[in-house]
Amino acid sequence: MEFNFLDNSKLEVTSYSYDDFDIITKSFGYELSNDLSLHNYFDWTRLKHWSFDFESYTESDLSNLFKKAEVVKERIVFFVRLLHHLPIVKVNSIALSEMLDDLTHESGMGWEAISTCGKYILEFTDGYEHMAKSNFKILEIG
């Protein structure tokens, strides 16, 4: 499978399909959003979460912010779901921080990620909303 916009050396292509992501997510007890008008995958109304407009940051600023997050320090591995015709990929949090801009702009439809342990979730919504949402802090204010 070809991932034209990503450095293939930083990710592992899994045997999971796009639709398998729903099964993985639900197996960890997460609810999916029923309100498609919000353009969210996860039901953030049921979760403590943080969010920000990712379009307000440059590519390097966004990457640097993410590199300070607890998931990067812990070197967490994520399942990432991109486009419907692509399989799910596994990416460690350091590599993920380096490809946020590529994932966001090249997928064009938003993307979701869940850590392989199920503890952390992350979503970059599509072009309608431009929001990054996670159940862990990415931005440190102050």
N, CA and C of each residue as an Amber inpcrd file, in Angstrom:
protein
   426
   0.8440000  -1.1810000   0.0000000   0.0000000   0.0000000   0.0000000
   0.8820000   1.2340000   0.0000000   0.5870000   2.1460000  -0.8440000
   1.3930000   3.3550000  -1.0070000   0.8260000   4.5120000  -0.1900000
   1.6490000   5.1180000   0.6270000   1.3020000   6.3130000   1.3700000
   2.1590000   7.4380000   0.8080000   1.6930000   8.0670000  -0.2130000
   2.4820000   9.0430000  -0.9550000   2.9110000  10.2500000  -0.1380000
   2.0950000  10.6490000   0.8300000   2.3830000  11.8700000   1.5510000
   3.1040000  11.6520000   2.8730000   3.4160000  10.4090000   3.1950000
   4.0740000  10.1070000   4.4590000   5.4030000   9.4130000   4.2340000
   6.3020000   9.6040000   5.1730000   7.5700000   8.8900000   5.1680000
   7.2810000   7.4680000   5.6600000   7.2660000   6.5290000   4.7400000
   6.9080000   5.1470000   5.0720000   7.8170000   4.5150000   6.1160000
   9.0190000   5.0270000   6.2670000   9.9290000   4.4470000   7.2490000
   9.4890000   4.7510000   8.6780000   8.5820000   5.7090000   8.8560000
   8.1380000   6.1080000  10.1930000   6.8290000   5.4520000  10.6220000
   6.2900000   4.6050000   9.7690000   5.0160000   3.9890000  10.1160000
   5.0080000   2.5200000   9.7560000   4.1030000   1.8100000  10.3930000
   3.9180000   0.3860000  10.1020000   2.5000000   0.2000000   9.5810000
   2.3820000  -0.3260000   8.3900000   1.0670000  -0.6020000   7.8190000
   0.5420000  -1.8730000   8.4700000  -0.6770000  -1.8020000   9.0130000
  -1.2670000  -2.9640000   9.6800000  -2.1800000  -3.7170000   8.7110000
  -2.6920000  -4.8290000   9.1720000  -3.6640000  -5.5920000   8.3810000
  -5.0890000  -5.1290000   8.6750000  -5.2410000  -4.1350000   9.5460000
  -6.5630000  -3.6150000   9.8860000  -7.0690000  -2.6790000   8.7960000
  -8.3430000  -2.8000000   8.4940000  -8.9620000  -1.9160000   7.5030000
  -9.4690000  -0.6450000   8.1850000  -9.8800000   0.2970000   7.3860000
 -10.4560000   1.5520000   7.8520000 -11.6030000   1.2770000   8.8300000
 -12.4800000   0.3490000   8.4810000 -13.6390000   0.0410000   9.3200000
 -13.2610000  -0.6720000  10.6150000 -12.1440000  -1.3590000  10.6510000
 -11.6900000  -2.0270000  11.8700000 -11.3940000  -1.0190000  12.9860000
 -11.1290000   0.2280000  12.6080000 -10.8370000   1.2530000  13.6140000
 -12.0150000   1.4200000  14.5710000 -13.2360000   1.3290000  14.0540000
 -14.4220000   1.4230000  14.9150000 -14.4170000   0.3050000  15.9560000
 -14.0710000  -0.8830000  15.5470000 -14.0480000  -2.0370000  16.4490000
 -12.9790000  -1.8420000  17.5250000 -11.8060000  -1.3890000  17.1230000
 -10.7180000  -1.1350000  18.0840000 -11.1560000  -0.0740000  19.0830000
 -11.7080000   1.0100000  18.5880000 -12.1310000   2.1180000  19.4460000
 -13.1810000   1.6590000  20.4540000 -14.1920000   0.9630000  19.9820000
 -15.2630000   0.4950000  20.8680000 -14.7590000  -0.5430000  21.8660000
 -13.7480000  -1.3300000  21.4750000 -13.2200000  -2.3490000  22.3950000
 -12.5710000  -1.7240000  23.6230000 -12.1500000  -0.4590000  23.5120000
 -11.5740000   0.2610000  24.6470000 -12.6240000   1.0890000  25.3790000
 -13.8870000   0.9780000  24.9690000 -14.9760000   1.6360000  25.6780000
 -15.2910000   3.0560000  25.2420000 -14.7170000   3.5120000  24.1550000
 -15.0000000   4.8670000  23.6820000 -16.2840000   4.9000000  22.8670000
 -17.0350000   5.9660000  23.0430000 -18.2570000   6.1890000  22.2840000
 -17.9340000   6.9910000  21.0350000 -18.6450000   6.6940000  19.9560000
 -18.4840000   7.4310000  18.7150000 -19.5550000   8.5020000  18.6200000
 -19.2450000   9.5920000  17.9710000 -20.1920000  10.6900000  17.8350000
 -21.3290000  10.2980000  16.9030000 -22.5300000  10.6470000  17.2990000
 -23.7010000  10.4250000  16.4400000 -24.0880000  11.6930000  15.6920000
 -23.4730000  12.8190000  16.0430000 -23.8120000  14.1000000  15.4340000
 -22.8260000  14.4070000  14.3250000 -23.1460000  14.0080000  13.1180000
 -22.2400000  14.1980000  11.9890000 -22.0340000  15.6640000  11.6470000
 -22.9400000  16.5390000  12.0710000 -22.7790000  17.9610000  11.7650000
 -21.5700000  18.5540000  12.4770000 -21.1180000  17.9110000  13.5570000
 -19.9500000  18.4020000  14.2820000 -18.6310000  17.9440000  13.6600000
 -18.6930000  16.9980000  12.7500000 -17.4990000  16.4820000  12.0730000
 -16.5130000  15.8540000  13.0500000 -17.0300000  15.2570000  14.1210000
 -16.1950000  14.5720000  15.1010000 -16.3630000  13.0680000  14.9590000
 -15.3050000  12.3510000  15.2250000 -15.3650000  10.8900000  15.2580000
 -15.7300000  10.4270000  16.6710000 -14.9630000  10.8810000  17.6500000
 -15.2150000  10.5140000  19.0390000 -16.3370000  11.3770000  19.6140000
 -17.0670000  10.8400000  20.5830000 -18.0900000  11.6170000  21.2710000
 -17.4130000  12.3710000  22.4130000 -16.9470000  13.5600000  22.1030000
 -16.1840000  14.3510000  23.0640000 -17.0580000  14.8760000  24.1930000
 -18.3780000  14.8600000  24.0310000 -19.2640000  15.3330000  25.1040000
 -19.2040000  14.4110000  26.3160000 -18.7160000  13.2020000  26.1500000
 -18.6400000  12.2260000  27.2330000 -17.2390000  12.1060000  27.8350000
 -16.3130000  12.9290000  27.3530000 -14.9170000  12.7910000  27.7650000
 -14.3290000  14.1150000  28.2370000 -13.4840000  14.0380000  29.2440000
 -12.6640000  15.1990000  29.5680000 -11.6520000  15.3110000  28.4350000
 -11.5650000  16.5000000  27.8520000 -10.6630000  16.6400000  26.7090000
 -10.1630000  18.0740000  26.5700000  -9.1950000  18.2250000  25.7080000
  -8.6190000  19.5090000  25.3610000  -8.7540000  19.6700000  23.8540000
  -8.9310000  20.9150000  23.4220000  -9.0340000  21.1550000  21.9840000
  -8.4920000  22.5350000  21.6430000  -8.0790000  22.6780000  20.4020000
  -7.6160000  23.9660000  19.9030000  -7.7030000  23.9720000  18.3890000
  -7.7210000  25.1580000  17.8290000  -7.7710000  25.3460000  16.3800000
  -6.3550000  25.1520000  15.8340000  -6.1140000  24.0350000  15.1640000
  -4.7520000  23.7390000  14.7030000  -4.3130000  24.6250000  13.5540000
  -5.2390000  25.2510000  12.8560000  -4.8720000  26.1480000  11.7490000
  -4.2190000  27.4390000  12.2500000  -4.2910000  27.6870000  13.5590000
  -3.6920000  28.8820000  14.1530000  -2.1870000  28.7320000  14.3710000
  -1.6530000  27.5590000  14.0570000  -0.2510000  27.2690000  14.3260000
   0.4720000  26.8810000  13.0420000   1.7410000  27.2290000  12.9780000
   2.5600000  26.7920000  11.8490000   2.8680000  25.3090000  12.0260000
   3.3420000  24.6960000  10.9730000   3.6980000  23.2780000  11.0260000
   4.7240000  23.0020000  12.1180000   5.7630000  23.8210000  12.1930000
   6.8090000  23.5790000  13.1940000   6.3050000  23.8500000  14.6090000
   5.4610000  24.8770000  14.7810000   4.8970000  25.1490000  16.1030000
   4.0240000  23.9980000  16.5740000   3.2030000  23.4910000  15.6780000
   2.3200000  22.3820000  16.0190000   3.1330000  21.1490000  16.4000000
   4.1640000  20.8630000  15.6320000   5.0300000  19.7240000  15.9290000
   5.7300000  19.9070000  17.2740000   6.2290000  21.1020000  17.5270000
   6.9200000  21.3650000  18.7930000   5.9790000  21.2590000  19.9880000
   4.7400000  21.7310000  19.8220000   3.7600000  21.6040000  20.8980000
   3.4880000  20.1380000  21.2090000   3.3090000  19.3520000  20.1680000
   2.9930000  17.9450000  20.3570000   4.1690000  17.2040000  20.9920000
   5.3790000  17.5780000  20.6490000   6.5550000  16.9120000  21.2130000
   6.6540000  17.0920000  22.7240000   5.9750000  18.1110000  23.2710000
   5.9870000  18.3480000  24.7170000   4.8900000  17.5880000  25.4430000
   3.9880000  16.9740000  24.7060000   2.8590000  16.2580000  25.3150000
   3.3330000  14.9930000  26.0240000   2.5750000  14.5820000  27.0190000
   2.9290000  13.4040000  27.8080000   3.0530000  12.1430000  26.9620000
   2.2530000  12.0230000  25.9100000   2.3010000  10.8040000  25.0950000
   3.6260000  10.6620000  24.3580000   4.2510000  11.7680000  24.0330000
   5.5420000  11.7060000  23.3550000   6.6210000  11.3270000  24.3580000
   6.5430000  11.9110000  25.5210000   7.5110000  11.5810000  26.5690000
   7.4370000  10.1000000  26.9430000   6.2380000   9.5400000  26.8950000
   6.0480000   8.1230000  27.2230000   6.3000000   7.2090000  26.0290000
   6.5230000   7.7920000  24.8420000   6.7600000   7.0340000  23.6090000
   5.6420000   6.0310000  23.3370000   4.4530000   6.5540000  23.2680000
   3.2540000   5.7650000  23.0270000   3.1330000   5.4430000  21.5340000
   2.5870000   4.2780000  21.2200000   2.3270000   3.8900000  19.8310000
   0.8330000   4.0540000  19.5660000   0.5060000   4.6370000  18.4210000
  -0.8780000   4.9000000  18.0410000  -1.2740000   4.1200000  16.7940000
  -2.5410000   3.7080000  16.7690000  -3.1870000   3.3110000  15.5290000
  -3.7310000   4.6040000  14.9360000  -3.4800000   4.8340000  13.6530000
  -3.9680000   6.0430000  12.9970000  -4.8100000   5.6480000  11.7980000
  -6.0000000   6.2460000  11.7340000  -6.8970000   6.0030000  10.6080000
  -6.9240000   7.2510000   9.7430000  -6.6280000   7.0480000   8.4640000
  -6.5280000   8.1780000   7.5400000  -7.6810000   8.1950000   6.5390000
  -7.4690000   7.6610000   5.3830000  -8.4580000   7.6730000   4.3110000
  -9.1300000   6.3150000   4.1770000 -10.3570000   6.3260000   3.6830000
 -11.1800000   5.1180000   3.6300000 -10.5130000   3.9610000   2.8820000
  -9.7510000   4.2620000   1.8580000  -9.1470000   3.1890000   1.0520000
  -7.7960000   2.7130000   1.5910000  -7.3220000   3.3110000   2.6790000
  -6.0230000   2.9450000   3.2450000  -6.1910000   2.1130000   4.5160000
  -5.2850000   1.1760000   4.7520000  -5.3370000   0.4340000   6.0180000
  -4.9000000   1.3340000   7.1740000  -5.1850000   0.8840000   8.3680000
  -4.7350000   1.5970000   9.5650000  -3.2200000   1.4370000   9.6750000
  -2.5590000   2.4910000  10.1410000  -1.1160000   2.4310000  10.3450000
  -0.8140000   2.5680000  11.8340000   0.3480000   2.0660000  12.2190000
   0.8540000   2.2500000  13.5760000   2.0330000   3.2080000  13.4990000
   2.0160000   4.1850000  14.4030000   3.0540000   5.2170000  14.4200000
   3.3830000   5.5270000  15.8760000   4.6710000   5.6160000  16.1970000
   5.0090000   6.0110000  17.5600000   4.8100000   7.5200000  17.7040000
   4.6640000   7.9660000  18.9340000   4.2960000   9.3550000  19.1930000
   5.3370000  10.3640000  18.7010000   6.5970000   9.9980000  18.6790000
   7.6230000  10.9160000  18.1760000   7.4470000  11.1140000  16.6730000
   7.3100000  10.0190000  15.9430000   7.0870000  10.1230000  14.4980000
   5.7710000  10.8300000  14.2080000   4.7490000  10.5640000  15.0130000
   3.4640000  11.2280000  14.8370000   3.6130000  12.7410000  14.9690000
   4.3960000  13.1820000  15.9310000   4.6020000  14.6200000  16.1280000
   5.2800000  15.2580000  14.9210000   6.0830000  14.4810000  14.2260000
   6.8080000  14.9980000  13.0590000   5.9630000  15.0010000  11.7860000
   4.8480000  14.2850000  11.7860000   4.0370000  14.2090000  10.5680000
   2.6270000  14.7500000  10.7430000   2.3780000  15.4860000  11.8140000
   1.0390000  16.0400000  12.0490000   0.5420000  16.8490000  10.8660000
   1.3830000  17.7080000  10.3530000   0.9650000  18.5720000   9.2460000
   0.6440000  17.7450000   8.0070000   1.4770000  16.7720000   7.6950000
   1.2140000  15.9110000   6.5390000  -0.0980000  15.1570000   6.7060000
  -0.3050000  14.5930000   7.8750000  -1.5300000  13.8460000   8.1280000
  -2.7560000  14.7310000   7.9580000  -2.6730000  15.9190000   8.5230000
  -3.8060000  16.8210000   8.5290000  -4.1200000  17.3840000   7.1510000
  -3.1210000  17.8570000   6.4690000  -3.3720000  18.5280000   5.1870000
  -3.5130000  17.5610000   4.0190000  -2.7790000  16.5060000   4.0310000
  -2.8380000  15.5830000   2.9030000  -4.0390000  14.6500000   2.9500000
  -4.4770000  14.2830000   4.1580000  -5.6580000  13.4240000   4.2270000
  -6.9010000  14.2050000   3.8600000  -6.9390000  15.4900000   4.1930000
  -8.0170000  16.3700000   3.7850000  -9.3590000  16.1070000   4.4290000
  -9.5250000  14.9900000   5.0500000 -10.8280000  14.6380000   5.6030000
 -10.7830000  14.4910000   7.1190000  -9.7080000  14.9000000   7.7290000
  -9.5420000  14.6800000   9.1510000  -9.0210000  13.2710000   9.4010000
  -8.5510000  13.0240000  10.6090000  -8.0380000  11.7040000  10.9470000
  -8.1580000  11.4810000  12.4500000  -8.1090000  10.2220000  12.8330000
  -8.2600000   9.8220000  14.2180000  -7.1100000   8.9050000  14.6120000
  -6.8150000   8.9150000  15.9100000  -5.7740000   8.0250000  16.4220000
  -6.1680000   7.5490000  17.8110000  -5.7790000   6.3290000  18.1150000
  -5.9630000   5.7660000  19.4430000  -4.7000000   4.9930000  19.7890000
  -4.2300000   5.1640000  21.0130000  -3.0180000   4.4440000  21.4080000
  -3.3100000   2.9530000  21.4390000  -2.2960000   2.1700000  21.1750000
  -2.4740000   0.7170000  21.1300000  -2.8950000   0.1700000  22.4890000
  -2.6190000   0.9100000  23.5640000  -3.0500000   0.4960000  24.9060000
  -4.4560000   0.9980000  25.2160000  -4.9940000   1.8850000  24.3730000
  -6.3390000   2.4010000  24.5500000  -6.4680000   3.5830000  25.4910000
  -5.3910000   4.0370000  26.0680000  -5.4490000   5.1190000  27.0500000
  -5.6400000   6.4940000  26.4190000  -5.0530000   6.7250000  25.2550000
  -5.0490000   8.0560000  24.6380000  -5.7800000   8.0540000  23.3060000
  -6.5450000   9.1190000  23.0740000  -7.1930000   9.3120000  21.7740000
  -6.9060000  10.7290000  21.2840000  -6.9280000  10.8680000  19.9800000
  -6.5800000  12.1290000  19.3340000  -7.3590000  12.2170000  18.0380000
  -7.8230000  13.4300000  17.7320000  -8.5570000  13.6280000  16.4910000
  -8.2410000  15.0040000  15.9290000  -7.9400000  15.0340000  14.6590000
  -7.8270000  16.2920000  13.9290000  -9.0130000  16.3140000  12.9740000
  -9.9380000  17.2420000  13.2070000 -11.1620000  17.2550000  12.4220000
 -10.8930000  17.7610000  11.0100000 -11.8580000  17.5530000  10.1520000
 -11.6940000  17.9220000   8.7470000 -11.6480000  19.4370000   8.5520000
 -11.5530000  19.8410000   7.3220000 -11.4080000  21.2440000   6.9740000
 -12.5380000  22.1400000   7.4210000 -13.6630000  21.5890000   7.8040000
 -14.7990000  22.3860000   8.2550000 -14.5010000  23.0760000   9.5790000
 -13.8740000  22.3590000  10.4990000 -13.7190000  22.8590000  11.8660000
 -12.2670000  23.1850000  12.2390000 -11.3070000  22.4520000  11.7140000
  -9.8760000  22.6670000  12.0080000  -9.5410000  22.5370000  13.4870000
 -10.1250000  21.5640000  14.1590000  -9.8750000  21.4070000  15.5840000
  -9.0600000  20.1470000  15.8550000  -8.0960000  20.2980000  16.7550000
  -7.3810000  19.1490000  17.3010000  -8.0020000  18.8840000  18.6590000
  -8.3960000  17.6410000  18.8960000  -9.0270000  17.2710000  20.1560000
  -8.3360000  16.0190000  20.6860000  -8.1320000  15.9930000  21.9940000
  -7.4620000  14.8390000  22.5970000  -7.8910000  14.7060000  24.0470000
  -7.6880000  13.5170000  24.5960000  -7.9510000  13.3160000  26.0170000
  -6.6710000  13.4780000  26.8350000  -5.6980000  14.1520000  26.2600000
  -4.4470000  14.5040000  26.9280000  -4.0580000  15.9160000  26.4990000
  -3.3070000  16.6040000  27.3390000  -2.9160000  17.9780000  27.0270000
  -1.8570000  18.0030000  25.9310000  -2.1050000  18.8560000  24.9580000
  -1.0960000  19.1490000  23.9400000  -0.5760000  20.5490000  24.1650000
  -1.4730000  21.4850000  24.3810000  -1.0870000  22.8770000  24.6040000
  -0.8660000  23.1420000  26.0850000   0.2110000  23.7840000  26.4130000
   0.4510000  24.2600000  27.7680000   0.3470000  25.7760000  27.7270000
  -0.6410000  26.3030000  28.3910000  -0.8610000  27.7480000  28.3660000
  -0.2150000  28.3700000  29.5930000   0.4790000  29.5030000  29.3390000
   1.0520000  30.2410000  30.4560000   2.5180000  30.2030000  30.5170000
